[in-house]
Amino acid sequence: MKKFLLAGVAAVALASGAQAADLGVARAPVAAVVMVPVFNWSGVFVGAQIGYGWGRNTRENTLPFINSYNSRGLLGGVHLGYNHQINNFVLGVVADIEAAGISGNDAGLGGSIDGARINWQGSLRARAGIAFDRALIYATGGLAFGGINYTTNGGGLIDSFNRTRAGWTIGGGVEYAFTPNWTAHVEYRYTDFGRASSPNFPGNLPVSGGFGYQTKTTTHTVRLGVSYLFSTGPSAVVARY
């Protein structure tokens, strides 16, 4: 009888051990969701920029006579804009105004020294880009305008006149936020100011001993700028597990 009781106790013990083994080790606790803040590009921004420009001026006379010459120089000014971020996409508008010294002449190629100088310029543009947290890659384009002085110096006679030109500009850049409010960017733009006419163009009338003409001015510019962003809301968040 004792043998049967001992056998029964042993069977119960073995069954309990097997069940405990089937249950396995205790599960590790599930990691909580971590909400990581992401930089928010939305808001008004204001800043300043400096840069360098080079371009091409093509002069067409009523003789007819066509010649071209290069121009180059420094520029600098201020800008004001607004960004709105939707997920990773950033849309916005920006306006800028700059003093410039982009000038050049043809060194007397056509018998007179013809020159052009951009004294100031500005733009009103749209921006669209993709944000990678604190980095923003964007394209930009819109209206360009500027004040240009044109000169002709031949035979001791000087013809000089100013024109405010309107045209278009397009380009792109990269911007990085190095603090919650301060950003820095590098930007390239191509600008076409169109054609400016001398006072007597297109008539074949003398202009200070010469003839009326048109000059087409285009530029390439590279700028470095800094901006202060007035954020309009909290940072976006991304869930990580």
MARNUPA-330653 format. One line per field, with one value per residue (C-alpha): x, y, z. Coordinates in steps of 0.5 Angstrom, whole numbers. Example, Ala and Ser with C-alpha at 12.3 -4.5 7.8 and 13.67 -1.06 7.14 Angstrom:
BEGIN
px = [25_27]
py = [-9_-2]
pz = [16_14]
END
This chain:
BEGIN
px = [0_6_9_2_2_9_8_2_6_12_7_3_10_12_6_7_14_12_7_12_16_11_10_17_21_17_16_20_16_14_18_14_13_18_15_22_21_22_24_18_20_13_13_15_23_27_34_40_45_51_53_57_54_56_52_52_50_48_47_44_44_40_45_45_50_51_56_56_60_61_59_61_61_58_51_48_41_35_30_23_18_14_14_8_10_5_9_16_14_15_11_13_14_20_22_28_32_39_45_49_55_55_58_62_63_66_72_71_69_64_68_65_66_59_57_52_52_46_46_40_36_30_25_18_19_15_19_18_22_23_25_29_29_33_35_31_32_28_27_25_22_18_19_25_27_33_35_41_45_47_53_56_62_65_69_69_61_58_51_48_41_38_32_28_27_22_24_24_29_29_34_35_38_40_38_40_37_43_39_31_30_37_38_43_43_46_43_44_39_39_36_33_32_30_31_32_32_36_32_31_31_28_29_35_36_43_44_50_53_51_45_39_40_37_41_39_42_42_46_48_48_50_48_50_44_42_35_31_25_19_16_8_7_10_15_12_13_15_13_19_18]
py = [0_5_3_5_12_14_12_17_23_22_22_29_32_30_33_39_40_39_44_49_48_49_56_58_64_70_75_82_88_91_98_104_108_114_120_124_131_133_141_145_149_153_160_167_168_174_175_177_175_176_173_174_175_174_175_177_183_183_189_190_196_199_199_193_191_186_185_181_182_179_183_181_183_183_183_184_185_183_178_176_170_165_157_152_145_139_133_133_138_146_151_158_165_170_177_180_187_188_193_190_192_187_191_190_193_191_194_198_192_196_202_205_203_200_198_196_196_193_198_194_188_184_179_176_168_162_156_149_144_137_137_132_134_140_140_143_142_147_150_157_162_168_175_179_186_191_198_198_203_203_207_208_212_213_219_223_223_219_216_214_212_208_203_199_192_187_179_172_168_161_157_152_152_148_151_148_150_150_152_152_159_160_157_158_157_157_159_159_163_165_171_174_182_182_188_195_200_207_213_213_205_203_209_210_217_219_218_222_221_214_210_207_200_195_191_184_182_176_174_168_169_165_167_165_167_167_167_168_163_166_159_159_152_146_141_136_129_122_115_110_103]
pz = [0_2_-5_-9_-4_-6_-13_-13_-10_-15_-21_-18_-17_-24_-27_-23_-26_-33_-33_-29_-35_-40_-38_-39_-36_-35_-40_-41_-40_-47_-48_-48_-54_-54_-57_-60_-62_-69_-71_-73_-79_-79_-77_-79_-80_-81_-83_-87_-93_-97_-103_-110_-117_-124_-130_-138_-141_-148_-152_-159_-163_-168_-173_-172_-168_-162_-157_-150_-144_-137_-130_-123_-116_-109_-106_-99_-96_-91_-92_-89_-90_-87_-87_-86_-85_-87_-85_-88_-93_-92_-96_-96_-98_-98_-100_-100_-102_-103_-105_-110_-114_-120_-126_-132_-139_-146_-146_-152_-157_-161_-161_-155_-148_-146_-139_-134_-126_-122_-116_-112_-113_-110_-110_-108_-108_-107_-103_-103_-99_-96_-88_-85_-78_-77_-85_-90_-98_-102_-109_-110_-115_-117_-119_-119_-120_-120_-121_-127_-129_-137_-140_-146_-147_-154_-157_-151_-150_-145_-145_-138_-136_-130_-131_-126_-129_-127_-129_-126_-121_-120_-116_-109_-103_-96_-89_-83_-76_-71_-65_-64_-67_-71_-78_-83_-91_-97_-104_-111_-116_-123_-125_-132_-131_-139_-144_-142_-147_-148_-148_-156_-158_-162_-167_-170_-167_-164_-157_-154_-161_-162_-163_-159_-156_-152_-146_-143_-136_-133_-127_-123_-115_-109_-102_-95_-90_-83_-80_-74_-74_-70_-68_-69_-65_-61_-65_-68_-65_-68_-65_-64_-61]
END
